[in-house]
Amino acid sequence: MIDSRRLRLLRAVADHRTVTAAAAALYLTPSAVSQQLAVLEQETGHALLTRSGRGVRLTASGEILLTHAHAVLAQLERAEAELAAYAGGVAGEVTVAAFATGIAEVLAPALQRLAGPHPGIRVRVRDAEGDESLPLVLDGRADLAVAVEYRGAPSEDDLRLSLVPLYAEPFDAVLPAAHPLGLGADVALAELADSDWIGPYPGNPCHDVMQLACERAGFQPRLVHSSDDFRAVVALAGAGAGVALVPRSALRGMELKGTVVRPVSGPAATRRVFAAVRRGAEDHPLIRPVLNALAQEAQDLPRV
């Protein structure tokens, strides 16, 4: 009989690509993970992992078992959800990992929406960048994520996660006040091809949005200054250090001294935000109300 706990370990190793990283994510020692995976190989009678450089990859047998692991673990999530629903009273804690603007836009208002009809649900918020929150959910360190699409992000047919679209917002061009393009009603990105750029570090989903938008406009942005804090990005633009693309919601209430903000003409740079839970857990009586509250807050956002 295959132990579902070992299937979780197999999935963690597949996600993190090293035993050490998977062990750290699951608060285990690498030796404990290795021992349990060795037992899993004995249970199945197949080699499941092979070394690949400094990491590991799944063998063909490991990939077959991983597909079944996704289905088994999703079904266990559904079983827990149904048992919790049968038990009645909805009370407990839900950990939500979300990026800062997502917290401000939908998560914080959702907490207020939940307080009346669901006083027994306690939401614990973890600030995590859009690409950091999904591993927290997959590793069981968060129940729900508010995340951003990025290169390599899970798709809607991912067997590990259920995704709920929340909202999309454009990025605006932030230019130094003296920039000649600041006089127009909008800005075409191609006209900024020769400018110095300010933006998030590679790995930040917003870096991917900026990069893809510029690629569609026919150039690679010359990223001279990097910061994941949009207040710093805007301050640098105000000092004349370069131009930037910033999500519109991040600009609300921000000090824009020395800058002009213009919408982007043509194909727009857009940030798409979604909620994610482990597949099978979407109808858990603690999680479903949080998902519904997030979706309602997203629906009530001003259309841009």
BAFI-3210 file (N, C-alpha, C; in Angstrom, 3 decimals, decimal comma, padded with zeros to 6 digits):
// residues 304
n [1|2|3|4|5|6|7|8|9|10|11|12|13|14|15|16|17|18|19|20|21|22|23|24|25|26|27|28|29|30|31|32|33|34|35|36|37|38|39|40|41|42|43|44|45|46|47|48|49|50|51|52|53|54|55|56|57|58|59|60|61|62|63|64|65|66|67|68|69|70|71|72|73|74|75|76|77|78|79|80|81|82|83|84|85|86|87|88|89|90|91|92|93|94|95|96|97|98|99|100|101|102|103|104|105|106|107|108|109|110|111|112|113|114|115|116|117|118|119|120|121|122|123|124|125|126|127|128|129|130|131|132|133|134|135|136|137|138|139|140|141|142|143|144|145|146|147|148|149|150|151|152|153|154|155|156|157|158|159|160|161|162|163|164|165|166|167|168|169|170|171|172|173|174|175|176|177|178|179|180|181|182|183|184|185|186|187|188|189|190|191|192|193|194|195|196|197|198|199|200|201|202|203|204|205|206|207|208|209|210|211|212|213|214|215|216|217|218|219|220|221|222|223|224|225|226|227|228|229|230|231|232|233|234|235|236|237|238|239|240|241|242|243|244|245|246|247|248|249|250|251|252|253|254|255|256|257|258|259|260|261|262|263|264|265|266|267|268|269|270|271|272|273|274|275|276|277|278|279|280|281|282|283|284|285|286|287|288|289|290|291|292|293|294|295|296|297|298|299|300|301|302|303|304]
n.u [000,846|000,630|001,822|000,205|001,501|004,074|003,684|003,194|005,745|007,111|005,905|006,698|009,476|009,510|008,473|010,352|012,810|015,158|016,243|017,024|015,854|013,143|012,903|013,415|011,193|009,165|009,761|011,428|014,220|016,824|017,788|015,669|013,690|014,938|015,091|012,364|011,568|013,080|011,817|009,361|010,098|010,694|008,138|006,772|008,349|009,901|012,453|012,345|013,522|016,260|019,593|020,353|022,541|023,068|020,742|017,722|015,719|012,563|012,158|010,812|008,984|008,607|007,329|004,914|003,839|003,671|001,616|-000,589|-000,316|-001,053|-003,816|-004,638|-003,953|-005,510|-008,025|-007,972|-007,928|-010,522|-011,972|-011,342|-012,529|-015,266|-015,752|-015,252|-017,314|-019,506|-019,174|-020,199|-020,358|-018,630|-015,533|-012,271|-008,821|-007,497|-004,800|-003,525|-001,527|-000,245|000,546|001,654|000,034|-002,170|-003,129|-003,986|-005,881|-007,890|-007,754|-007,644|-010,128|-011,807|-011,567|-013,068|-015,547|-015,985|-016,214|-018,791|-020,787|-019,254|-017,956|-016,405|-014,256|-010,896|-008,549|-005,262|-002,696|-000,056|002,558|003,670|005,495|004,130|005,048|005,972|003,999|002,555|004,215|004,126|001,475|001,386|003,205|001,872|002,102|000,536|-002,955|-004,265|-003,621|-003,063|-002,162|-000,009|000,004|002,806|005,839|005,986|004,131|001,560|-000,929|-004,465|-005,231|-003,625|-002,753|-002,329|-003,365|-006,242|-007,444|-008,677|-009,724|-009,273|-008,853|-007,778|-005,305|-004,046|-000,646|000,860|002,827|005,529|007,132|009,991|009,335|010,281|010,467|010,196|008,043|006,125|004,261|002,184|-001,073|-000,993|001,398|003,455|005,063|007,235|008,412|009,967|012,191|014,899|015,409|016,697|015,790|013,755|012,976|011,418|013,283|014,590|012,594|010,625|007,149|006,181|008,372|008,450|006,081|006,732|008,958|007,848|005,961|007,600|009,046|007,013|006,657|008,896|011,536|014,261|014,161|016,441|017,503|018,469|018,269|017,176|014,481|012,218|010,313|007,763|007,479|010,110|010,866|009,259|010,252|012,866|012,331|011,244|013,523|014,761|016,088|015,279|012,747|009,612|007,362|004,436|002,079|-001,284|-002,843|-000,890|000,002|-001,860|-002,484|000,204|003,217|003,986|005,916|007,816|007,325|005,497|002,526|001,387|-001,042|-000,530|-000,342|-001,604|-000,870|-001,396|000,517|-000,264|-001,368|-002,397|-004,399|-004,958|-006,644|-005,508|-005,800|-005,029|-005,783|-008,958|-009,439|-011,007|-013,688|-013,726|-015,158|-014,000|-012,384|-013,871|-015,674|-013,769|-012,651|-014,970|-015,440|-013,148|-013,527|-015,852|-014,994|-013,116|-014,816|-016,120|-014,223|-013,088|-013,539|-010,984]
n.v [-001,195|002,154|004,950|007,957|010,144|009,885|010,314|013,026|013,918|013,139|014,813|017,302|017,185|017,034|019,569|021,331|020,413|019,683|017,552|018,741|021,346|020,650|019,347|021,476|023,104|021,543|021,354|019,279|016,998|016,599|013,947|012,508|012,877|011,638|009,003|008,309|008,500|006,491|004,322|004,582|003,955|001,272|000,366|000,711|-000,626|000,541|002,675|006,047|008,532|010,351|011,554|014,876|016,998|019,294|018,733|016,771|014,702|013,396|010,012|008,175|006,411|007,728|010,068|009,007|008,087|010,530|011,868|010,344|010,895|013,601|013,352|011,688|013,221|015,482|014,329|013,584|016,120|016,908|015,056|015,844|018,356|017,714|016,264|018,243|019,989|018,383|018,233|020,555|023,550|026,352|027,146|028,228|028,583|030,245|030,484|032,978|033,780|036,601|039,241|042,654|044,762|043,284|042,553|045,035|045,737|043,651|041,650|042,708|044,241|042,003|040,670|042,283|041,900|039,231|039,196|039,642|037,567|035,268|034,849|032,964|032,315|032,748|034,706|034,518|036,490|036,412|038,218|037,955|037,833|037,711|035,384|033,853|032,948|030,731|028,345|028,238|027,501|025,003|023,579|023,386|025,381|027,558|028,176|029,365|031,415|034,707|035,635|036,456|036,316|034,942|034,211|030,800|030,322|028,342|026,821|026,955|024,332|022,965|020,212|020,323|022,578|024,707|027,424|030,737|033,366|036,800|039,726|042,094|044,481|047,485|048,511|051,641|054,132|055,645|058,609|060,847|064,234|066,083|064,706|064,433|062,947|063,115|065,030|064,179|062,518|059,816|057,071|055,373|052,330|051,648|054,056|054,485|052,979|053,680|054,620|054,750|052,286|051,600|049,166|046,141|043,386|040,589|037,663|038,660|038,843|041,193|042,141|040,347|041,099|043,707|043,115|041,443|043,164|045,131|043,555|042,827|045,291|045,493|045,711|045,281|046,208|048,521|047,867|049,713|050,518|048,808|047,733|046,192|047,609|049,718|052,366|053,222|052,885|054,826|057,125|057,163|057,577|060,120|061,474|061,626|059,390|057,455|055,616|053,920|051,109|050,779|049,117|050,222|050,322|050,377|052,936|054,519|056,989|057,456|059,369|061,396|063,142|065,052|063,481|062,313|060,600|058,342|056,646|053,586|053,284|051,171|047,586|046,661|046,596|044,312|043,279|040,266|038,937|036,305|033,901|031,042|027,664|024,478|021,805|020,402|021,431|023,621|023,778|023,538|024,206|026,293|027,565|028,144|030,369|032,427|032,512|033,267|035,811|037,184|037,077|038,605|041,102|041,655|041,842|044,184|046,113|049,243|049,615|049,715]
n.w [000,000|-000,915|000,789|001,434|002,511|001,653|-001,011|-000,986|-000,354|-002,647|-004,536|-003,545|-003,915|-006,698|-007,269|-006,097|-006,915|-005,689|-003,035|-000,680|-000,760|-000,865|001,600|003,365|002,817|003,833|006,458|007,306|007,674|005,217|005,152|006,245|004,295|002,097|003,061|003,273|000,626|-000,447|000,727|-000,549|-003,146|-002,750|-002,074|-004,492|-006,274|-008,190|-009,540|-008,765|-008,798|-010,224|-010,324|-011,391|-012,465|-009,920|-008,713|-008,603|-010,731|-011,840|-012,747|-015,594|-014,454|-012,054|-012,951|-013,854|-011,412|-010,098|-011,455|-010,606|-007,919|-007,765|-008,271|-006,142|-003,877|-004,294|-004,048|-001,368|-000,230|-000,921|000,564|003,195|003,106|002,801|005,151|007,029|006,390|007,030|009,731|010,672|012,453|011,309|011,926|012,456|011,314|008,487|006,391|004,374|001,689|000,157|-002,178|-001,650|-002,844|-003,621|-001,131|-000,193|-002,179|-002,429|-000,386|002,298|002,349|001,996|004,411|006,111|004,949|005,537|008,284|009,421|008,461|008,903|011,568|012,854|011,284|011,131|009,608|008,648|007,532|005,195|003,895|000,686|-002,317|-005,669|-006,987|-004,949|-003,310|-004,261|-004,019|-001,206|-000,734|-002,047|-000,512|001,842|003,717|003,525|003,061|000,997|-001,825|-003,046|-006,067|-008,881|-012,427|-014,138|-015,954|-016,429|-014,465|-012,844|-014,946|-015,821|-016,003|-014,273|-012,267|-009,582|-008,381|-007,872|-009,636|-009,360|-011,190|-010,390|-010,817|-013,356|-014,126|-015,655|-016,422|-015,909|-017,597|-016,025|-015,977|-015,901|-014,966|-016,790|-019,136|-022,655|-023,757|-021,873|-022,342|-023,925|-024,320|-023,942|-023,986|-026,254|-025,971|-027,610|-028,142|-025,985|-026,166|-026,210|-023,726|-020,326|-017,919|-015,038|-012,698|-011,282|-009,834|-011,743|-011,669|-010,053|-010,587|-011,788|-013,126|-015,238|-016,580|-017,433|-019,055|-021,062|-022,209|-023,322|-025,101|-026,875|-027,964|-029,456|-028,441|-026,067|-022,742|-021,288|-018,381|-015,807|-013,129|-010,233|-008,214|-005,975|-004,709|-005,362|-004,601|-004,379|-007,038|-008,325|-007,060|-008,050|-010,770|-010,546|-009,897|-012,262|-013,181|-014,964|-016,836|-016,141|-015,730|-013,933|-011,862|-011,946|-009,592|-007,636|-007,740|-006,573|-004,201|-003,884|-003,507|-006,122|-006,926|-009,176|-011,379|-014,288|-015,082|-017,420|-019,443|-021,307|-024,758|-027,423|-027,374|-024,101|-021,050|-018,617|-015,422|-014,187|-011,759|-009,477|-007,368|-005,574|-004,580|-003,064|-005,207|-004,886|-002,410|-002,662|-001,938|000,762|003,942|005,390|003,565|001,205|001,859|002,080|-000,501|-001,894|-000,794|-001,631|-004,415|-004,645|-003,727|-005,719|-007,901|-007,255|-007,594|-009,013|-012,501|-014,891]
ca.u [000,000|001,413|001,494|-000,033|002,491|005,247|003,315|003,419|007,183|007,478|005,472|007,540|010,768|009,272|008,280|011,541|013,890|016,237|015,772|017,282|014,836|011,862|012,935|013,273|009,810|008,274|010,284|012,008|015,636|017,035|017,933|014,330|013,024|015,583|014,698|010,967|011,482|013,626|010,733|008,364|010,620|010,508|006,706|006,324|009,210|010,465|013,286|011,488|014,340|017,629|020,326|020,474|023,363|023,041|019,419|017,174|014,523|011,792|012,248|009,518|008,094|008,285|006,337|003,622|003,332|003,344|000,273|-001,549|-000,198|-001,898|-005,217|-004,862|-003,883|-006,700|-009,170|-007,869|-008,379|-011,990|-012,488|-011,243|-013,527|-016,599|-015,851|-015,360|-018,667|-020,429|-019,005|-021,040|-019,875|-017,483|-014,621|-010,889|-007,890|-007,092|-003,611|-003,542|-000,296|-000,618|001,466|001,210|-001,088|-003,322|-003,663|-004,712|-006,993|-008,996|-007,718|-008,064|-011,589|-012,488|-011,619|-014,226|-016,751|-016,146|-016,384|-020,186|-021,416|-018,380|-017,090|-015,528|-013,106|-009,773|-007,639|-003,888|-002,142|001,394|002,982|004,555|005,434|003,202|005,596|006,378|002,850|002,094|004,923|003,642|000,236|001,694|003,930|001,009|002,384|-000,584|-004,144|-004,776|-002,706|-003,454|-000,924|000,038|000,531|004,197|006,384|006,104|003,078|000,646|-002,053|-005,767|-005,396|-002,637|-003,382|-002,043|-004,006|-007,433|-007,218|-009,875|-009,348|-009,825|-008,943|-006,630|-005,109|-002,968|000,518|001,032|004,198|005,937|008,231|010,431|008,467|010,855|010,564|009,393|006,817|005,174|003,287|001,082|-002,146|-000,547|002,762|003,722|006,290|008,338|009,069|010,843|013,193|016,251|015,476|017,079|014,590|013,746|011,949|011,666|014,330|014,152|011,971|009,387|006,200|006,043|009,491|008,026|005,095|007,484|009,797|007,005|005,361|008,633|009,343|005,938|006,864|010,029|012,848|014,594|014,405|017,763|017,202|019,633|018,020|016,251|013,893|010,898|009,438|007,340|007,749|011,486|010,872|008,695|011,184|013,980|011,829|011,128|014,872|015,284|016,987|014,789|011,300|009,157|005,973|003,992|000,644|-002,070|-003,277|000,253|000,237|-002,886|-002,039|001,658|003,848|004,446|006,703|008,837|006,976|004,196|002,017|000,614|-001,430|000,240|-001,152|-001,295|-000,989|-001,094|001,097|-001,377|-001,145|-003,577|-004,343|-005,853|-006,533|-005,154|-005,835|-004,720|-006,934|-009,771|-009,721|-011,749|-014,998|-013,593|-016,030|-013,235|-011,742|-014,844|-016,105|-012,687|-012,627|-016,140|-015,249|-012,138|-014,132|-016,795|-014,221|-012,545|-015,910|-016,490|-013,137|-013,361|-013,068|-009,986]
ca.v [000,000|003,392|005,918|009,270|011,097|009,786|010,967|014,465|014,145|013,033|016,033|018,406|017,068|017,410|021,020|022,080|019,879|019,135|016,986|019,720|022,397|020,049|019,109|022,771|023,564|020,707|021,340|017,976|016,917|015,929|012,500|011,937|012,845|010,600|007,697|008,040|008,270|005,150|003,394|004,674|003,175|-000,133|000,070|000,665|-001,494|001,317|003,850|007,206|009,734|010,218|012,804|015,723|018,117|019,424|018,397|015,477|014,739|012,170|009,052|007,966|005,822|008,790|010,960|008,308|008,108|011,908|012,155|009,734|011,603|014,801|012,945|011,171|014,310|016,314|013,624|013,695|017,477|016,907|014,298|016,719|019,417|017,167|015,932|019,502|020,500|017,530|018,502|021,683|024,889|026,819|027,891|027,810|029,555|030,120|031,293|033,492|034,431|037,559|040,350|043,841|045,463|042,394|042,671|046,307|045,824|042,709|040,791|043,451|044,432|040,716|040,354|042,992|041,257|037,939|039,326|039,521|036,258|034,145|035,304|031,903|032,141|033,661|034,740|034,912|036,997|036,400|039,030|037,169|038,242|036,903|034,086|033,143|032,456|029,420|027,275|028,151|026,716|023,620|022,941|023,312|026,461|028,497|027,509|030,092|032,452|035,727|035,624|037,166|035,527|035,194|033,144|029,550|030,172|027,233|027,130|026,598|022,874|022,384|019,176|020,548|023,786|025,293|028,858|031,571|034,715|037,876|040,978|042,480|045,930|047,919|049,237|052,958|054,598|056,708|059,301|062,098|065,350|066,792|063,822|065,003|062,188|063,391|066,038|063,556|061,912|058,471|056,775|054,099|051,794|051,663|055,363|054,496|051,937|054,183|055,175|053,918|051,772|051,277|048,137|045,067|042,416|039,341|036,753|039,314|038,759|042,474|042,214|039,613|041,906|044,779|042,526|040,965|044,316|045,755|042,632|042,975|046,580|045,377|046,011|044,812|047,398|048,647|048,010|050,308|050,581|047,737|047,705|045,571|048,557|050,683|053,731|053,518|053,007|056,131|058,148|057,220|058,242|061,544|062,048|061,651|058,254|056,583|055,454|052,681|050,677|050,507|048,790|051,422|050,343|050,698|054,376|055,246|057,545|057,542|060,652|061,330|064,352|064,998|062,517|062,337|059,240|058,283|055,298|053,043|053,030|049,899|046,438|047,159|045,747|044,018|042,335|039,434|038,466|035,170|033,166|029,642|026,726|023,118|021,202|019,587|022,175|024,850|023,785|023,389|025,227|027,456|028,217|028,650|031,744|033,369|032,646|034,045|037,208|037,755|037,259|039,719|042,355|041,892|042,289|045,552|047,056|050,140|049,133|050,638]
ca.w [000,000|-001,012|001,828|000,827|003,005|000,779|-002,266|-000,770|-000,449|-004,055|-005,211|-003,090|-004,600|-008,094|-007,327|-005,682|-007,748|-004,864|-001,779|000,390|-000,817|-000,485|003,044|004,050|002,655|004,631|007,832|007,560|007,336|003,929|005,323|006,447|002,990|001,296|003,579|002,935|-000,813|-000,676|001,080|-001,619|-004,272|-002,390|-002,145|-005,880|-007,060|-009,298|-009,263|-009,010|-008,928|-010,703|-010,151|-012,576|-012,010|-008,467|-008,205|-008,991|-011,583|-011,779|-013,841|-016,254|-013,436|-011,102|-013,569|-013,826|-010,037|-009,746|-011,986|-009,684|-006,638|-007,853|-008,150|-004,795|-002,900|-004,499|-003,481|000,090|000,106|-001,005|001,704|004,370|002,965|003,061|006,577|007,769|006,166|007,785|011,163|011,073|012,746|010,553|012,797|012,287|010,757|007,088|006,104|003,005|001,249|-000,882|-002,378|-000,902|-003,464|-003,544|000,223|-000,094|-003,119|-002,234|000,799|003,495|002,323|002,148|005,841|006,661|004,407|006,206|009,735|009,830|008,282|009,268|012,658|013,329|010,403|011,411|008,463|008,942|006,272|004,992|002,754|-000,184|-003,712|-006,456|-007,361|-003,741|-002,553|-004,729|-003,307|000,174|-000,770|-002,413|000,587|003,023|004,666|003,374|002,534|-000,161|-002,306|-004,017|-006,834|-010,155|-013,534|-014,493|-016,789|-015,692|-013,459|-013,153|-015,824|-015,257|-015,968|-013,366|-011,454|-008,167|-007,869|-008,480|-009,794|-009,490|-011,635|-009,570|-011,565|-014,166|-014,108|-016,539|-015,938|-016,503|-017,755|-015,097|-016,646|-015,266|-015,358|-017,941|-020,308|-023,753|-024,010|-020,811|-022,764|-024,642|-023,528|-023,617|-024,405|-026,919|-025,370|-028,572|-028,076|-024,812|-026,380|-025,961|-022,374|-019,187|-017,272|-013,613|-012,536|-010,311|-010,129|-012,386|-010,707|-009,637|-011,700|-012,483|-014,065|-016,427|-017,296|-018,091|-020,096|-022,158|-022,880|-024,150|-026,201|-027,867|-028,628|-030,350|-027,868|-024,729|-021,914|-020,667|-016,960|-015,147|-011,688|-009,846|-006,875|-005,906|-004,015|-006,370|-004,122|-004,771|-008,496|-008,670|-006,592|-009,002|-011,972|-010,222|-009,869|-013,620|-013,408|-016,013|-016,983|-015,505|-015,806|-012,564|-011,806|-011,635|-008,191|-006,784|-007,805|-005,815|-002,928|-003,820|-003,807|-007,515|-007,157|-010,215|-012,424|-014,953|-015,272|-018,659|-019,877|-022,426|-025,947|-028,063|-026,458|-022,750|-020,018|-017,715|-014,328|-013,945|-010,376|-009,254|-006,109|-005,803|-003,445|-003,479|-005,892|-003,986|-001,178|-002,969|-001,280|002,218|004,536|005,826|002,421|000,249|002,148|001,786|-001,952|-002,317|-000,391|-002,529|-005,730|-004,565|-003,659|-007,044|-008,765|-006,888|-007,881|-010,145|-013,790|-015,431]
c.u [000,885|000,907|001,349|000,967|003,748|004,937|003,494|004,908|007,644|007,096|006,336|008,897|010,616|009,127|009,578|012,828|015,162|015,620|015,927|016,206|013,466|011,799|012,745|011,837|008,853|008,728|010,751|013,507|015,785|017,156|016,576|013,577|013,610|015,164|013,271|010,798|012,063|012,576|009,669|008,823|010,483|009,037|006,242|007,133|009,845|011,405|012,488|012,274|015,695|018,312|020,437|021,236|023,407|021,704|019,018|016,023|013,827|012,094|010,881|008,514|007,675|007,240|004,958|003,020|002,933|001,953|-000,800|-001,500|-001,068|-003,364|-005,534|-004,902|-005,066|-007,931|-009,145|-008,287|-009,903|-012,602|-012,454|-012,297|-014,923|-016,779|-015,998|-016,757|-019,685|-020,368|-019,784|-020,279|-018,587|-016,625|-013,219|-010,079|-007,556|-005,902|-003,619|-002,220|-000,637|000,436|000,828|000,004|-002,335|-003,966|-004,524|-005,972|-008,157|-008,962|-008,183|-009,568|-012,358|-012,580|-012,812|-015,523|-017,041|-016,593|-017,831|-020,740|-020,566|-017,429|-016,119|-014,300|-012,060|-008,793|-006,290|-003,218|-000,623|001,708|003,994|004,392|004,612|003,718|006,022|005,212|002,410|002,881|004,488|002,363|000,545|002,391|003,101|001,282|001,381|-001,743|-004,592|-003,745|-003,461|-002,180|-001,108|000,563|001,976|004,679|006,529|005,058|002,165|-000,500|-003,345|-005,971|-004,335|-003,333|-003,195|-002,911|-005,321|-007,259|-008,535|-009,427|-010,027|-009,960|-007,689|-006,524|-003,952|-001,793|000,550|002,509|004,446|007,214|008,713|009,613|008,977|010,918|009,676|008,102|005,762|004,104|002,078|000,041|-001,791|000,845|002,784|005,054|007,473|009,094|010,027|011,999|014,602|016,432|016,147|015,798|014,837|012,669|012,320|012,784|013,761|013,667|010,698|008,407|006,054|007,217|009,109|007,034|005,801|008,268|008,962|006,380|006,373|009,003|008,279|006,064|008,136|011,391|013,008|014,872|015,805|017,562|018,462|019,488|016,957|015,784|012,546|009,881|009,049|007,486|009,155|011,584|010,378|009,631|012,367|013,554|011,712|012,460|015,512|016,150|016,528|013,277|010,909|007,732|005,554|002,503|-000,158|-002,477|-002,130|000,521|-000,759|-002,338|-000,545|002,128|004,482|005,285|007,762|008,533|005,699|003,810|001,108|000,190|-000,617|-000,701|-000,740|-001,492|-000,516|-000,363|000,031|-000,954|-002,447|-003,419|-005,364|-005,652|-006,247|-005,250|-005,407|-005,969|-007,650|-010,170|-010,622|-013,114|-014,917|-014,394|-015,288|-012,689|-012,750|-015,342|-015,028|-012,577|-013,786|-015,973|-014,214|-012,737|-015,100|-016,065|-013,598|-013,611|-016,283|-015,391|-013,547|-012,790|-012,139|-009,761]
c.v [001,250|004,384|007,307|010,313|011,064|010,374|012,477|014,794|014,086|014,304|017,222|018,377|017,442|018,920|021,771|021,616|019,515|018,587|017,992|020,797|021,856|019,816|020,412|023,277|022,814|020,579|019,942|018,031|016,242|014,413|011,826|011,836|011,731|009,206|007,343|007,793|006,902|004,084|003,399|003,889|001,680|-000,540|-000,116|-000,306|-000,797|002,398|005,086|008,482|009,387|011,560|013,536|016,974|018,139|019,022|016,985|015,705|013,387|011,292|008,954|007,347|006,860|009,746|010,310|008,363|009,513|012,291|011,565|010,423|012,858|014,438|012,467|012,303|015,259|015,644|013,666|015,090|017,545|016,164|015,141|017,812|018,901|016,812|017,190|020,092|019,701|017,843|019,722|022,968|025,278|027,696|027,342|028,894|029,217|031,039|031,670|034,193|035,338|038,653|041,638|044,523|044,599|042,415|043,927|046,320|044,915|041,953|041,521|043,750|043,121|040,307|041,036|042,343|039,949|038,080|039,127|038,123|035,077|034,543|034,248|031,682|033,204|033,577|035,278|035,272|036,922|037,214|038,216|037,662|037,235|035,544|033,264|032,466|031,065|028,267|027,134|027,320|025,250|022,870|022,852|024,379|027,603|027,717|028,105|031,145|033,456|036,028|036,327|036,227|035,923|034,051|031,873|029,369|029,002|027,694|026,633|025,083|022,195|021,397|019,386|021,629|024,067|026,808|029,584|032,956|035,769|039,178|041,168|043,994|046,310|048,493|050,587|053,287|055,745|057,318|060,467|063,266|066,065|065,945|064,354|064,241|062,419|064,386|065,432|062,962|060,492|058,268|055,434|053,573|051,849|052,993|055,469|053,509|052,399|054,735|054,202|053,517|051,488|050,218|047,097|044,140|041,246|038,348|037,336|039,258|040,068|042,727|041,511|040,423|043,009|044,230|042,113|042,129|044,989|044,862|042,735|044,283|046,598|045,688|045,346|046,034|047,359|048,942|048,456|050,282|049,550|047,896|047,021|046,461|049,650|052,128|054,148|053,709|054,390|057,261|058,291|057,878|059,743|062,243|062,061|060,467|057,330|056,547|054,102|052,369|050,240|050,158|049,989|051,477|050,707|052,195|055,166|055,703|057,710|058,960|060,568|062,541|064,123|064,049|062,922|060,877|059,251|056,842|054,886|052,782|051,712|048,752|046,818|046,113|045,547|043,019|041,594|038,738|037,346|034,639|031,710|028,865|025,361|022,476|020,236|020,333|023,382|024,913|023,480|024,512|026,422|028,252|028,823|030,058|032,783|033,585|033,509|035,517|037,887|038,036|038,437|041,052|042,679|042,402|043,744|046,576|047,988|049,567|050,165|050,326]
c.w [000,000|000,017|001,203|001,308|002,142|-000,603|-002,155|-000,888|-001,901|-004,802|-004,803|-003,777|-006,073|-008,238|-007,087|-006,366|-006,986|-003,587|-000,656|000,416|-000,416|001,017|003,812|003,973|003,556|006,089|008,234|007,278|005,981|004,066|005,517|005,129|002,124|001,745|003,181|001,434|-001,179|-000,352|-000,015|-002,849|-004,003|-002,516|-003,590|-006,724|-008,246|-008,770|-009,672|-009,269|-009,508|-010,563|-011,481|-012,175|-010,502|-007,863|-008,575|-009,957|-011,491|-012,988|-014,519|-015,280|-012,416|-011,646|-013,578|-012,426|-009,624|-010,247|-011,069|-008,322|-006,642|-007,625|-006,737|-003,779|-003,058|-003,898|-001,961|000,557|000,076|000,178|002,976|004,319|003,299|004,531|007,419|007,615|006,979|009,276|011,622|011,248|012,049|011,464|012,606|011,604|009,313|006,864|004,634|002,726|000,073|-000,990|-001,870|-001,532|-003,463|-002,174|000,326|-000,953|-002,752|-000,905|002,051|003,474|002,499|003,612|006,497|006,206|005,132|007,655|010,181|009,695|008,754|010,397|013,156|012,465|010,726|010,251|008,913|007,627|006,294|003,746|001,944|-001,610|-004,518|-006,847|-006,159|-003,046|-002,985|-004,112|-001,854|000,246|-001,055|-001,289|001,864|004,056|004,544|002,775|001,210|-000,544|-003,152|-004,796|-008,166|-011,225|-013,823|-015,362|-015,944|-014,615|-013,829|-014,041|-015,186|-015,177|-015,100|-012,422|-009,962|-007,554|-008,585|-008,475|-010,003|-009,942|-010,760|-010,362|-012,408|-014,124|-015,020|-015,766|-016,649|-016,626|-016,780|-015,660|-015,787|-015,803|-016,602|-019,202|-021,430|-024,035|-022,937|-021,197|-023,452|-023,715|-023,119|-024,207|-025,112|-026,406|-026,322|-028,534|-026,891|-024,957|-026,029|-024,547|-021,411|-018,454|-015,796|-013,427|-011,510|-010,766|-010,930|-011,334|-010,130|-010,808|-012,471|-013,426|-015,357|-017,248|-018,080|-019,286|-021,304|-022,929|-023,803|-025,323|-027,283|-028,630|-029,469|-029,775|-026,512|-023,856|-021,297|-019,183|-016,221|-013,627|-011,325|-008,416|-006,973|-005,192|-005,007|-005,897|-004,492|-006,277|-008,914|-008,227|-007,546|-010,312|-011,740|-010,166|-011,251|-013,985|-014,526|-016,048|-016,395|-015,903|-014,415|-012,587|-011,312|-010,167|-007,259|-006,744|-006,967|-004,476|-002,807|-004,132|-005,188|-007,897|-008,226|-011,343|-013,148|-015,208|-016,491|-018,948|-021,095|-023,590|-026,578|-027,095|-025,066|-021,929|-018,948|-016,656|-014,057|-012,605|-010,184|-007,838|-006,442|-004,501|-003,965|-004,079|-004,947|-002,732|-001,411|-002,299|000,214|002,889|005,140|004,642|001,459|000,586|001,858|000,287|-002,448|-001,981|-001,286|-003,906|-005,729|-004,507|-005,016|-008,010|-008,505|-007,141|-009,022|-011,436|-014,399|-016,895]
res [m|i|d|s|r|r|l|r|l|l|r|a|v|a|d|h|r|t|v|t|a|a|a|a|a|l|y|l|t|p|s|a|v|s|q|q|l|a|v|l|e|q|e|t|g|h|a|l|l|t|r|s|g|r|g|v|r|l|t|a|s|g|e|i|l|l|t|h|a|h|a|v|l|a|q|l|e|r|a|e|a|e|l|a|a|y|a|g|g|v|a|g|e|v|t|v|a|a|f|a|t|g|i|a|e|v|l|a|p|a|l|q|r|l|a|g|p|h|p|g|i|r|v|r|v|r|d|a|e|g|d|e|s|l|p|l|v|l|d|g|r|a|d|l|a|v|a|v|e|y|r|g|a|p|s|e|d|d|l|r|l|s|l|v|p|l|y|a|e|p|f|d|a|v|l|p|a|a|h|p|l|g|l|g|a|d|v|a|l|a|e|l|a|d|s|d|w|i|g|p|y|p|g|n|p|c|h|d|v|m|q|l|a|c|e|r|a|g|f|q|p|r|l|v|h|s|s|d|d|f|r|a|v|v|a|l|a|g|a|g|a|g|v|a|l|v|p|r|s|a|l|r|g|m|e|l|k|g|t|v|v|r|p|v|s|g|p|a|a|t|r|r|v|f|a|a|v|r|r|g|a|e|d|h|p|l|i|r|p|v|l|n|a|l|a|q|e|a|q|d|l|p|r|v]
***
